[in-house]
Amino acid sequence: METKNLKKIIQKIISLSFLAMGRTSPNPPVAAVICDDTGNILVSGNTQITGLNHAEREAYLLFDKNHFAIKSDKETSFISHQLFVSLEPCTHFGKTPPCKDLILQKHPNSLIMGWRDPNPLIETGIWDDYKTANIETKLHPLLAKGSLPFLHGFFQRIKKNRPWVFVKSAITSDGFYAANDNQRIAISSEGSNFYLQMLRAKFDAIVVGPNTIELDSPSLDFRLDEKSFYAKGEVSKIDFGNISDFFSHGEQLLDSLFSESNAESY
């Protein structure tokens, strides 16, 4: 596959993962891309809200609607294709059927994943089923790197039974968080407030200190509308080309858990 096509696929995975994040809990914000054998993207999808399609089913729904299935009187076959997905497909029944069964049915030539699923409900030996079906199955390090910022919270919950805590604070240029007289004072810039709103939309819960509750009486909701994305001045639209940089300050959270996972995945 050409490098430029692989880059487009991974970028699509990153964009779809960002869009899904904050909407899928307790499911992880997974993204899937179906492409032809040369790497040209055919369709894509991401995990929907709880109880609706996982990323693989969402992508294959579009795959079928776009007539990539060849039907005859006796059977249905599918055009030659590859499936890229940020996280290993599920193998158990929950609110939706296992994505593994769908993949075996659709039979891509290859299944390329970013990460193995640490969920203990994942069947052991499932990759043997893919091998028996002549589906090439592998992990890709670049796909893993691109999707990790969005899967980190899920990994933390499954492996360590605790949430991923992302801290945002505002301080003055001389190092203060608030005025001594406990008066409400705006410190964050307009641009910073824009990104704070995006963070609010992408996390499951917001925690603030007691002084913030007393002084600010914050609503802790998402307050951006379409006009916000076209505002002038310091506020700018998020560049989906570098969306993983949005979470770059959380890289110090990638401890030995992920060193171990990286070694296994690569």
N, C-alpha and C positions, 0 to 999 in steps of 0.2 A: 504494500500500500504506500502511496506517495505521502511524504511528510506533510504536505499542505492539507491533504484530506484527513489525516489523523489529527492534525491540529484543529480542524473545523469540528470534528467529532467531539474531541475533548472540550472545546469551547462551548459546544451545544450542551454537553453534559453539565458543565459549570453553570451556565445560564439557567437551565431547567431546574437544577438543584436549588439555586438561589430562589427561584420563583416558588418552589414547593416548600421551602423552609418556613416554618411558622404556621403551616396549614395542615400538616399530616400527622402530628403527634397523636398517639404514641408511636405510630409508624415512622420510620426514618424517611427523610426527603430524598428519595431515590430518583434518578433520571435514566432514561433508556433511549438509545438511538439505533434504528435499523438502517443499514446501508447496503449497497450492492457490493459485489466482490472487489470492486476497485476503490471502495471507500466513499462513494458519492452518497450523501444522506438521502434516504427515501422518506422516512417519517421519524417522529420522535414523540416522547411523552414523559410525564413525570407522575409521581404518586399523588393521588387526589386526597380529599379529606377522608377521615376515618370511615370505613365501610364501603368506600368506592374503590375504583381500580387502582392497583399498584402500577408502577411505571411500565412494566413489561406489557401488561394487559392494555394499558392506555395506548401504547405504541402500536401493538398488534391490531387494536381496534381500527386505527387509522390505516394500517397496512392493508386490512381487508376492505375497508371502504374505498381505498384507492386502487382496487382491483389488482393487487399484487398476488392474488390467489387465482389459480387456473382451475376451473371447475369443468368436470365432464359428467356423463351420466353415471359413472361408476365410482369416481373418487375426486378428491380435491387435492391438488398439488400447489406448491408455493414456489415463486421464483427464487432463484439462488440469492441468498442474502446472509448478512452477518448481524449479530446482535451485540451491541455494546451497552453495558449497564454498570452503574457506579457501585452496586452492592450485589453480592450473590443472590440469585432469585430464591424466594421463600419456597419451602417444601411441605408446609403444613396448612391445614385448614384453620382459618380464623374467621373474620367477617367476609373474607373472599377466598376462593379456591387457591391451591398452590400454583404459583407462577411456573414452577418446574414442569408441571403437567402440560401447560400451554406451550412451553418451549419445545418439549418433546414432540408435541403435535405439529407445531409449525416447522420444526426441523431446520434451523439456520445451519449454515455450513460451519460457523464458529460462534462461540459464546465468549466474549472478552469482558472481563470484570475488573473493577478497581479493587474491591476488598472482599474477602470471605466474611460471611455473616457470623458474628460471635454468638448469635441467639442460640441457646441450647436446644431449641425446638427444631433446628435444622437437622435433617436426616444425615446420618453418616453414610459414606460410600455413594452419595448421590452423583458424584462425578463419574463413577463407573457406569451409571445409567446413561449419561451423556456420551461416554465413550462407546458403549454398546450401540447407541443410535448413530454413531459416526459423526458426532458433533464435537469438533475440536474445542476444548475448554482450557482457558488460561487466564492468568492475572496479568495486568499491564501496569507497570510502575508509574507511568505518566498519568494514566487514568486514576490511579490511586491518589496521587498527589493533588490532582485537580478537584477530586470529590471529597477529600478528607475534611476540609473546613466545615462542610455541611453535615457530615456524618459523625463528627466528633461527639456531639451531645448524646447521640444514640449509643455510641461505643462506651461512653462514660457510664451510662445508665445500665447497660447490659453487663459490662465487665466489672464495674466497681460499685454498682448499686447507688449511685449518687448523681446529681445533676451537673451539667457543665455550667459553671458560673462565669459570666463575662462581665467585668467591672468597667463602668464608665464613670469618670469623675471630671469635674471642671475646677480648675484652680486659677487664681490670678497670676499675673506675670511675676509678682513677688512671693508667690508660694502659699497663698491663703485660699481656703475653701469657702469662707463666709465672713461677713463683717462681725466684729466683736459684740455689737449691740443686737445681734440676732435679727437684724432687719433683712428683709428679702432683697436680694441684689442679683441682677442678671450677670453671669460671668461668661457663659457659652456664647460663641458667635452664632450668627444666623446659619452659617455653613455647618457648624457643629451640631446645632439643633436639628438640622435636616437629617444628618446621619444618625442622630439619636432616635429620631422617629423611625428610621429604617430598622434600627436594632429592636425597637419595641415591637415591630411587626414580625420579626423573625425569631423571637424567643417565646417560650410558653408562659413565663411568669416574670414579673418585675418586682424587685425588692428595694425599698428605700428606707432610710433611717428615720427615727422618730421626730427629729427636728424638721426634716423635710415635710413630714405629714402635718406638723403643727404650724409651720410658717407658710408653706406653699399650698397646702391642701390639694396635692396633685391629682389629676384625673387618671393619669397613667394609661391613657388610651393612644391610639394612632391618629395623628391629626394632620396628615398630609392629604391634599387632594390634587387633582390633575394640574391645577394652576401652580402648585408648589414645584412641580418638576420643570416648569418653564420660567420660573422666577429668575430675575436678573441678579447681579451682584455676586455675593459669595456663594450662593446656593447653585449647585450644578447637578445635572443628571448623573446618576451612577453609571460608570462605564462598564458595561457587561463584559467587555474584553478583558478587564482586570478585576473582576468581581471578587475573586478569592483574596485580593489584597484588602478587601473590606474587613476580613477577619485576621489579617496578618499579625496583629498584636496579641492574638491568642496562641501563637506558635509555641510560647514557653510552656503551654499546658500539655504539649505532646511529650509525655514522660516515657518511662520504660515500657509502659503498656503498648505504646505505638512503635517503639523500637523493636519490640518483640513481634508485633503484627507486621511491621514492614519487612522484617527478615523472612517471615513466613510467606508474605505475599509476593515478594520479589523473587 
